Structures are given as structure tokens and as C-alpha cells.
Amino acid sequence: MNEQDSFYSTLLLVVTLICVTTAIGLWQRRTAPGSKALMAYMFATAWWSGTYALFWANLAPSRQFWLTATYLGVVLVSPALLVFTLQFTHREKWLSSPVWALLVIEPILTIIILLTDPWHGLFFGKAQNAVDSTIFAGGPWFWVNVVFAYSLNLLVTILLIKSFFASQGLYRRQILPVLLAGFIPWASNIVSFANLNPWPALDLTPIAFSLSGSLIAISLFQYRFLDVVPVARDKLIEKMKDSILVVDNQNRVVDANPASTALLNLNTLTLIGQKVEVILPDWQHLQAMSEEDQTVEREIQMPNNSAEYVNIRVISLQDGRGNGQGKLIILRNITARKKMEAEREELIDRLQTTLGEVKTLSGLLPICANCKKIRDDQGYWQDVAVYVRDHSEAEFTHGMCPECMEAYYPEAFARQNAQENTQ
């Protein structure tokens, strides 16, 4: 083994050690979102760089054997990195059964085609030699695997960029090293294709992925990466009972949670991109008010159901420079509360009406000492029964007390007493 090969082998063994150390550190945070996928990514990179180191060490059984062995790690790196990114950015829903099947089947097919390449030449396409480990041309499946891996890496980069700009504070400092880690493999490929590689014949890709692992390790230990995880959108916004709409500067709905689709009786595909003035009545007035005040709140009737009421809150969204970025609309169904308020008002009205109809007698009443007539406000003398009837809700029934019955109807009084005595 010459001096150059020895240097390459040593360098790659250091890379392997870095990857394994990072993977061990991740084991301590294995319950965090994406940690297991990131561990798989680091172990795959460690396998890749480790077997590549043995290639340059020119150990038995052969260089060809160790170069082929590197692909057991190569085919796993990009899928594992994508799974980690989807879990870390809380897009687990993307990992459907078809996606999992694609991420598993393509690497398996690649390994099978690689191992049987001497029979059909679909992978190396006779472009491989026993000395040079860099392959920039190959058979049909070689390019299928290249496009597959690059597509996954591009998707990872896009998702991390979106998450970076959507995050703040600690979370942004966590994502930045991971985002830079995603760019390093791209940079290494550009260097290789531009013939700027300072180490001839050495494939820089495993070294690039190891540097990516180093950056993730920095975030892991310095910024408590995977220890402090932002609240996932689908666990906060998606599960909220209040309806949430996000509107851009063109008054188009750009995001909505399930509660809003249920309230507005629309599906998500119909709602996204819809003009908000079509969905909500009096939007122009609300928008004008929100220009003067960053937060506006009022109650409206639903356009598709006048029996339903909602409390609508419009919050202006601004960037760090104070430029308008759209509106956040929070809708809360208050139909039950409005119904209770209406029932309460109706009850109060009924009570007030009833109290208004109740008449009471109070104060000094002029009454005749002899005939017991009462003088009214107009100076007329009325029978006490008539006066009470007109000035209250009382009604009189006519009867006779025992003293009057004995004085005016003695016979009837005697018969009544006789009947009571016999009973």
C-alpha cells in the first residue's frame, strides 16, 4: 500500500469513527422524533466510509469486494436521511405505505442488480476498474439509483429550508447545522464533476456525508438537538376545536385546519386557494378594520346557515421588518352561546311583562267608616270589592259570614248548625 492509499484509508477510518460516535450519541435521544432514522443514516455512512477505507487498504479478499460492499451503506443513506427529515419536520403523514415501499424496494433492487452485475452489466456497465473507485458513468440501473438518491437529497434540502425559515430562536439554530449538512453532499459532487478534487481517484461523497454527521453532532450537543422539539403543527393546529384560516396578501386561503373545513362545510382542496370574501361575509369591512388595528374581533352569521353564529378574530401577520404577510383568521362557533343568550333575553322580557301586569295596593286609602266604600283618585266612591278588583289582580267570590247569616237568615243558620251537629 503506497503513501496515498494509506492516507486515504486513514482519513476514511477517522470519518467512520465520527459517524459511529454520532450514532452512539443519538442513541441517548432515541425517543425523539427522527432519532432512529438519523441513527440509521449515521450507521449507513459509517459502513460506507469503513468499507471504503478497507478498499484503499487493499485488504483481502479484493478491492472489488470492498467497493461492492460499500453499496450496502450507499443505498441506505438517502432514504434514511429523508425519513429523518420528514419526522423531524413533523411530516410523518408523508410516510405512507407506498412511500415506505419505494424507500425499501429501490435499495433492495439496487443491491440485487449490483451483485448480479457480471451477468448483465446493468449497474457498472463495464465502467468499474480495480483501482479507481469513482464512477461517473455506468449502466442503466446506475443512473436510476443516482436519480433516485439525488431526488431524495433535493427533497430533504427543500424541506429543511422551509423549516428553517418557518422557525425561530433555538429551533432555527438547531435546523441551521442540519441544513448545512444537507448542502455538503451537493458541494462534494460539484467539486468532483468540476475536476476540483484535491485527492485524485478518491470519492468525496462518504467524506461529505461524514461532515454532515459532524454538523448534526454539533447541533446534537451544543443546541440540544432532538431534546427541545417544537410543538408539532398537526398536534396543535390540526387538533384545535377553533377554526384556523391563513390568508395571504391577495386574500387567498393558503392554509386551513380540519375544524375550519367542518365549520365551512368545505373540503381542504376546495378551501385552499379560495378567496376569503367568498367564504366569509363582510370581509372587506373586517379587512379595513384590521388595517387600523392588528387584531379585530366581531360576531357574524354564517352565510350558508343564518342560524349559525361565529366569533371571528382577524390578526395581521407581519415579518420582522413590519411588512404585511397576510392574515390569521380564528373562527369559533358560538351558536350555542347565542341561543342561550336569546333564551335568557326572552325570559327577561317575559318576567318584565309579567311584573308590569302585577298591580299592588299601597299607601293610605280613603274608606267610608259606615258603608266601607273607597274613594278613588277621581274622587268617586266605589264599593270596596270593585276598587280592589280594578286596582289588583284579585277577584271576589260572594259568600256570607256566620254573624250576618244569623242576623239576616236565622232559619237557614239554624238548619246549617243542626246539620253540622248531626255530622
C-alpha positions as CSV (number, residue, x, y, z in Angstrom):
1,M,0.0,0.0,0.0
2,N,1.5,3.3,-1.1
3,E,1.5,6.6,0.8
4,Q,-1.5,8.0,-1.0
5,D,-3.6,4.8,-0.3
6,S,-2.6,4.8,3.3
7,F,-3.6,8.4,3.7
8,Y,-7.0,7.8,2.1
9,S,-7.6,4.8,4.3
10,T,-6.7,6.6,7.5
11,L,-8.9,9.6,6.5
12,L,-11.8,7.3,5.9
13,L,-11.3,5.4,9.2
14,V,-11.5,8.8,11.0
15,V,-14.7,9.5,9.1
16,T,-16.1,6.1,10.2
17,L,-15.2,6.9,13.8
18,I,-17.0,10.2,13.6
19,C,-20.1,8.6,12.2
20,V,-20.2,5.8,14.9
21,T,-19.7,8.4,17.7
22,T,-22.5,10.5,16.4
23,A,-24.8,7.4,16.2
24,I,-24.0,6.4,19.8
25,G,-24.8,10.0,20.9
26,L,-28.1,9.7,19.1
27,W,-29.0,6.5,21.0
28,Q,-29.3,8.6,24.2
29,R,-32.1,10.6,22.4
30,R,-33.7,7.7,20.6
31,T,-37.2,8.6,21.8
32,A,-37.1,12.0,20.0
33,P,-38.8,12.4,16.6
34,G,-36.4,11.2,13.8
35,S,-33.7,10.0,16.0
36,K,-33.9,6.3,14.9
37,A,-33.8,7.3,11.2
38,L,-30.8,9.6,11.9
39,M,-29.1,6.7,13.7
40,A,-29.7,4.5,10.6
41,Y,-28.3,7.3,8.4
42,M,-25.1,7.6,10.5
43,F,-24.5,3.8,10.7
44,A,-25.0,3.6,6.9
45,T,-22.5,6.4,6.4
46,A,-20.1,4.6,8.8
47,W,-20.4,1.3,6.8
48,W,-19.9,3.2,3.6
49,S,-16.7,5.0,4.8
50,G,-15.4,2.0,6.7
51,T,-15.6,-0.4,3.8
52,Y,-14.2,2.3,1.5
53,A,-11.3,2.6,3.9
54,L,-10.7,-1.2,3.5
55,F,-10.8,-0.7,-0.2
56,W,-7.9,1.7,-0.1
57,A,-6.1,-0.5,2.4
58,N,-6.2,-3.2,-0.3
59,L,-7.1,-5.9,2.2
60,A,-8.3,-9.4,1.3
61,P,-10.3,-10.7,-0.4
62,S,-10.1,-7.9,-3.0
63,R,-10.6,-4.2,-3.7
64,Q,-13.6,-5.2,-5.9
65,F,-15.2,-6.9,-3.0
66,W,-14.9,-3.9,-0.6
67,L,-16.1,-1.5,-3.3
68,T,-19.2,-3.6,-3.8
69,A,-19.7,-3.8,-0.1
70,T,-19.8,0.0,0.2
71,Y,-23.1,0.0,-1.6
72,L,-24.8,-1.7,1.4
73,G,-24.4,1.7,3.1
74,V,-24.7,3.9,0.0
75,V,-28.2,2.8,-0.8
76,L,-29.5,3.4,2.7
77,V,-28.0,6.9,3.3
78,S,-30.5,9.0,1.2
79,P,-33.7,7.1,2.3
80,A,-32.7,7.3,5.9
81,L,-31.9,11.0,5.7
82,L,-35.3,11.6,4.1
83,V,-37.2,9.6,6.8
84,F,-35.3,11.6,9.4
85,T,-36.2,14.9,7.8
86,L,-39.9,14.1,7.4
87,Q,-40.1,13.0,11.1
88,F,-38.0,16.0,12.4
89,T,-40.1,18.5,10.4
90,H,-43.3,16.7,11.6
91,R,-44.4,15.5,8.2
92,E,-44.9,11.9,9.2
93,K,-48.1,11.7,7.2
94,W,-45.9,11.7,4.1
95,L,-44.6,8.3,5.1
96,S,-47.5,6.4,3.6
97,S,-47.3,2.7,2.7
98,P,-46.4,3.4,-1.0
99,V,-43.6,5.8,0.1
100,W,-42.2,3.2,2.5
101,A,-42.4,0.6,-0.2
102,L,-40.4,2.8,-2.6
103,L,-37.8,3.6,0.0
104,V,-37.3,-0.1,0.8
105,I,-37.7,-1.7,-2.6
106,E,-35.3,0.6,-4.6
107,P,-32.3,-0.1,-2.3
108,I,-33.0,-3.9,-2.3
109,L,-33.2,-3.9,-6.1
110,T,-30.0,-1.9,-6.4
111,I,-28.1,-4.4,-4.2
112,I,-29.5,-7.4,-6.2
113,I,-28.6,-5.8,-9.5
114,L,-25.2,-4.9,-8.2
115,L,-24.4,-8.4,-7.0
116,T,-25.5,-9.9,-10.3
117,D,-23.9,-7.2,-12.5
118,P,-21.3,-9.6,-14.0
119,W,-24.2,-11.4,-15.8
120,H,-26.0,-8.4,-17.3
121,G,-23.9,-5.2,-16.8
122,L,-26.9,-3.1,-15.7
123,F,-25.1,-1.4,-12.9
124,F,-21.4,-0.8,-13.6
125,G,-21.8,-1.1,-17.3
126,K,-18.1,-2.1,-17.5
127,A,-17.1,1.3,-16.2
128,Q,-15.6,0.0,-13.0
129,N,-11.9,-0.9,-12.6
130,A,-10.0,-2.4,-9.8
131,V,-8.0,0.8,-9.0
132,D,-10.3,3.8,-9.4
133,S,-13.3,3.9,-7.1
134,T,-15.0,6.9,-8.6
135,I,-17.8,6.1,-11.1
136,F,-19.3,8.9,-13.2
137,A,-20.8,6.6,-15.8
138,G,-22.4,3.2,-15.7
139,G,-25.3,1.0,-16.8
140,P,-29.0,1.9,-16.8
141,W,-29.6,1.0,-13.2
142,F,-26.6,3.0,-12.1
143,W,-28.4,6.1,-13.4
144,V,-31.7,5.0,-11.9
145,N,-30.0,4.8,-8.5
146,V,-28.3,8.2,-9.0
147,V,-31.6,10.0,-9.9
148,F,-33.3,8.3,-7.0
149,A,-30.7,9.4,-4.5
150,Y,-30.4,12.9,-5.8
151,S,-34.2,13.3,-5.8
152,L,-34.4,12.3,-2.2
153,N,-31.5,14.6,-1.3
154,L,-33.1,17.5,-3.1
155,L,-36.4,16.9,-1.3
156,V,-34.5,16.9,2.0
157,T,-32.9,20.2,1.2
158,I,-36.2,21.9,0.3
159,L,-37.9,20.6,3.5
160,L,-35.1,21.8,5.7
161,I,-35.1,25.2,4.0
162,K,-38.8,25.6,4.6
163,S,-38.5,24.5,8.2
164,F,-35.5,26.9,8.7
165,F,-37.5,30.0,7.6
166,A,-40.6,28.9,9.5
167,S,-38.7,28.5,12.8
168,Q,-37.4,31.0,15.3
169,G,-34.8,31.2,18.1
170,L,-33.4,27.9,19.4
171,Y,-35.2,25.8,16.7
172,R,-33.7,27.9,13.9
173,R,-30.2,27.4,15.4
174,Q,-30.9,23.7,15.6
175,I,-32.0,23.4,12.0
176,L,-29.2,25.5,10.5
177,P,-26.4,22.9,11.0
178,V,-28.7,20.2,9.6
179,L,-29.5,22.4,6.6
180,L,-25.8,23.0,6.0
181,A,-25.3,19.2,6.4
182,G,-27.7,18.7,3.6
183,F,-25.7,21.1,1.3
184,I,-22.3,19.4,1.8
185,P,-23.0,16.3,-0.3
186,W,-24.1,18.6,-3.1
187,A,-21.0,20.6,-2.8
188,S,-18.8,17.5,-2.9
189,N,-20.5,16.3,-6.1
190,I,-19.9,19.7,-7.7
191,V,-16.3,19.6,-6.8
192,S,-15.9,16.0,-8.2
193,F,-17.7,16.8,-11.5
194,A,-15.7,20.0,-11.9
195,N,-12.5,18.1,-11.6
196,L,-11.5,20.2,-8.5
197,N,-11.0,17.1,-6.2
198,P,-7.7,17.6,-4.4
199,W,-7.4,13.9,-3.9
200,P,-7.4,12.1,-7.3
201,A,-9.4,8.9,-7.6
202,L,-11.0,9.4,-4.1
203,D,-14.8,9.6,-4.0
204,L,-15.5,12.5,-1.7
205,T,-19.2,11.5,-1.1
206,P,-18.7,9.5,2.1
207,I,-16.4,12.2,3.5
208,A,-19.1,14.8,2.7
209,F,-21.8,12.7,4.5
210,S,-19.4,12.4,7.5
211,L,-19.1,16.1,7.6
212,S,-22.9,16.3,7.5
213,G,-22.9,13.9,10.5
214,S,-20.4,16.2,12.3
215,L,-22.6,19.2,11.9
216,I,-25.6,17.2,13.2
217,A,-23.4,16.2,16.1
218,I,-22.7,19.9,16.8
219,S,-26.4,20.6,16.9
220,L,-26.9,17.5,18.9
221,F,-24.7,18.5,21.8
222,Q,-24.5,22.3,21.6
223,Y,-28.1,23.2,20.7
224,R,-29.8,20.2,22.5
225,F,-30.9,19.0,19.1
226,L,-33.8,16.4,19.5
227,D,-34.0,17.4,23.2
228,V,-36.1,20.5,22.7
229,V,-38.5,19.8,19.9
230,P,-41.1,22.5,18.7
231,V,-44.7,21.6,19.2
232,A,-45.9,19.8,16.0
233,R,-48.4,21.6,13.9
234,D,-50.6,18.6,13.5
235,K,-50.8,18.2,17.2
236,L,-51.6,21.8,17.9
237,I,-53.4,23.4,14.9
238,E,-54.8,20.3,13.5
239,K,-56.4,19.2,16.7
240,M,-57.8,22.6,17.7
241,K,-61.6,22.9,18.0
242,D,-61.4,26.5,16.8
243,S,-61.2,27.0,13.0
244,I,-58.0,28.4,11.7
245,L,-57.5,30.1,8.3
246,V,-54.3,31.7,7.0
247,V,-54.8,34.2,4.2
248,D,-52.1,35.8,2.0
249,N,-51.9,39.4,0.9
250,Q,-54.1,38.5,-2.1
251,N,-56.9,37.4,0.3
252,R,-56.5,33.8,-0.8
253,V,-56.7,30.9,1.8
254,V,-53.3,29.3,1.9
255,D,-53.8,27.0,5.0
256,A,-56.7,25.7,7.0
257,N,-57.2,23.1,9.8
258,P,-59.8,20.4,9.8
259,A,-62.1,22.4,12.1
260,S,-62.4,25.1,9.5
261,T,-63.4,22.7,6.8
262,A,-66.1,21.2,9.0
263,L,-67.4,24.7,10.0
264,L,-67.5,26.0,6.5
265,N,-68.7,22.7,5.1
266,L,-65.9,22.6,2.5
267,N,-63.1,20.1,1.9
268,T,-59.5,21.2,2.1
269,L,-58.9,21.1,-1.7
270,T,-61.8,23.4,-2.3
271,L,-60.9,25.7,0.6
272,I,-57.2,26.2,-0.3
273,G,-56.8,28.9,-2.9
274,Q,-60.3,30.2,-2.4
275,K,-60.9,34.0,-2.0
276,V,-61.8,34.7,1.6
277,E,-64.5,37.2,0.7
278,V,-66.4,34.3,-0.9
279,I,-66.3,32.3,2.3
280,L,-66.9,35.0,4.9
281,P,-69.4,37.8,4.7
282,D,-68.4,41.4,5.3
283,W,-64.7,40.5,4.8
284,Q,-64.0,43.9,3.2
285,H,-65.1,45.7,6.3
286,L,-63.1,43.3,8.5
287,Q,-60.1,43.8,6.4
288,A,-60.4,47.6,6.5
289,M,-60.7,47.4,10.3
290,S,-57.6,45.1,10.6
291,E,-55.5,47.7,8.7
292,E,-56.1,50.1,11.5
293,D,-55.9,47.6,14.3
294,Q,-53.7,44.5,14.2
295,T,-56.4,42.4,15.9
296,V,-60.1,42.7,15.1
297,E,-62.9,40.7,16.7
298,R,-66.6,40.6,16.0
299,E,-69.6,38.2,15.7
300,I,-71.1,37.3,12.3
301,Q,-73.8,34.9,10.9
302,M,-72.6,32.1,8.7
303,P,-73.5,32.8,5.0
304,N,-74.6,29.2,4.3
305,N,-76.6,28.9,7.5
306,S,-78.2,32.0,9.1
307,A,-78.9,30.0,12.2
308,E,-75.2,29.6,13.0
309,Y,-73.1,32.3,14.6
310,V,-69.3,32.5,14.8
311,N,-66.9,34.8,16.6
312,I,-64.3,35.9,14.1
313,R,-60.9,37.2,15.1
314,V,-58.6,38.6,12.4
315,I,-54.9,39.0,13.3
316,S,-52.5,40.8,10.9
317,L,-49.3,38.8,10.2
318,Q,-46.0,40.7,9.8
319,D,-42.4,39.8,9.2
320,G,-39.5,41.1,11.2
321,R,-39.5,44.3,9.3
322,G,-43.2,45.0,9.8
323,N,-44.2,44.1,6.3
324,G,-47.7,42.6,6.0
325,Q,-47.6,38.8,5.3
326,G,-51.3,38.1,5.3
327,K,-54.0,37.5,8.0
328,L,-54.6,34.8,10.6
329,I,-58.4,34.2,11.0
330,I,-59.7,32.3,14.0
331,L,-63.3,31.3,13.9
332,R,-65.2,30.0,17.0
333,N,-68.7,28.6,16.7
334,I,-70.9,30.5,19.2
335,T,-74.3,29.3,18.1
336,A,-75.0,27.5,21.4
337,R,-74.0,30.7,23.3
338,K,-76.2,32.9,21.1
339,K,-79.1,30.5,21.6
340,M,-78.7,30.7,25.4
341,E,-78.4,34.5,25.2
342,A,-81.6,34.7,23.2
343,E,-83.4,32.4,25.6
344,R,-82.2,34.5,28.5
345,E,-83.4,37.7,26.8
346,E,-86.8,36.1,26.1
347,L,-87.1,35.0,29.8
348,I,-86.2,38.5,31.0
349,D,-88.8,40.1,28.7
350,R,-91.4,37.7,29.9
351,L,-90.6,38.5,33.5
352,Q,-90.7,42.2,32.9
353,T,-94.0,41.9,31.1
354,T,-95.5,39.8,34.0
355,L,-94.2,42.2,36.6
356,G,-95.7,45.1,34.7
357,E,-99.1,43.4,34.8
358,V,-99.0,42.9,38.5
359,K,-100.9,45.6,40.4
360,T,-100.4,46.3,44.1
361,L,-102.3,48.4,46.6
362,S,-100.2,50.6,48.8
363,G,-100.4,53.9,50.7
364,L,-103.4,55.4,52.5
365,L,-106.9,54.5,51.1
366,P,-109.8,56.8,52.0
367,I,-112.6,54.5,53.2
368,C,-116.0,55.3,54.5
369,A,-116.4,54.5,58.2
370,N,-120.0,53.5,57.7
371,C,-120.5,51.8,54.3
372,K,-116.9,51.0,53.7
373,K,-116.7,52.5,50.2
374,I,-113.3,53.7,49.0
375,R,-112.7,57.0,47.2
376,D,-110.6,56.6,44.0
377,D,-108.2,59.1,42.5
378,Q,-111.0,60.9,40.6
379,G,-113.0,61.5,43.8
380,Y,-115.6,58.8,43.2
381,W,-116.7,56.5,45.9
382,Q,-116.6,52.8,44.9
383,D,-117.6,49.6,46.6
384,V,-114.5,48.1,48.2
385,A,-114.9,44.9,46.1
386,V,-114.9,47.0,42.9
387,Y,-112.0,49.1,43.9
388,V,-109.8,46.1,44.8
389,R,-110.8,44.3,41.6
390,D,-109.8,47.4,39.5
391,H,-106.5,48.0,41.2
392,S,-105.2,44.5,41.6
393,E,-105.3,41.1,40.1
394,A,-107.7,39.8,42.8
395,E,-111.2,38.6,42.1
396,F,-114.0,38.3,44.7
397,T,-116.4,35.4,45.3
398,H,-119.5,36.1,47.2
399,G,-120.4,34.4,50.5
400,M,-121.7,35.2,54.0
401,C,-120.1,35.1,57.3
402,P,-121.8,33.3,60.2
403,E,-122.8,36.5,62.1
404,C,-124.5,38.0,59.0
405,M,-126.3,34.8,58.2
406,E,-127.7,34.5,61.8
407,A,-128.8,38.2,61.6
408,Y,-130.4,38.1,58.2
409,Y,-131.3,34.4,57.7
410,P,-131.9,32.9,61.1
411,E,-133.8,29.9,59.8
412,A,-131.1,28.9,57.3
413,F,-128.5,29.5,60.0
414,A,-130.3,27.2,62.4
415,R,-130.6,24.4,59.8
416,Q,-126.9,24.7,59.0
417,N,-126.0,24.4,62.7
418,A,-128.3,21.4,63.1
419,Q,-126.6,19.6,60.1
420,E,-123.2,20.3,61.5
421,N,-124.1,19.0,64.9
422,T,-125.6,15.7,63.5
423,Q,-122.4,15.2,61.5
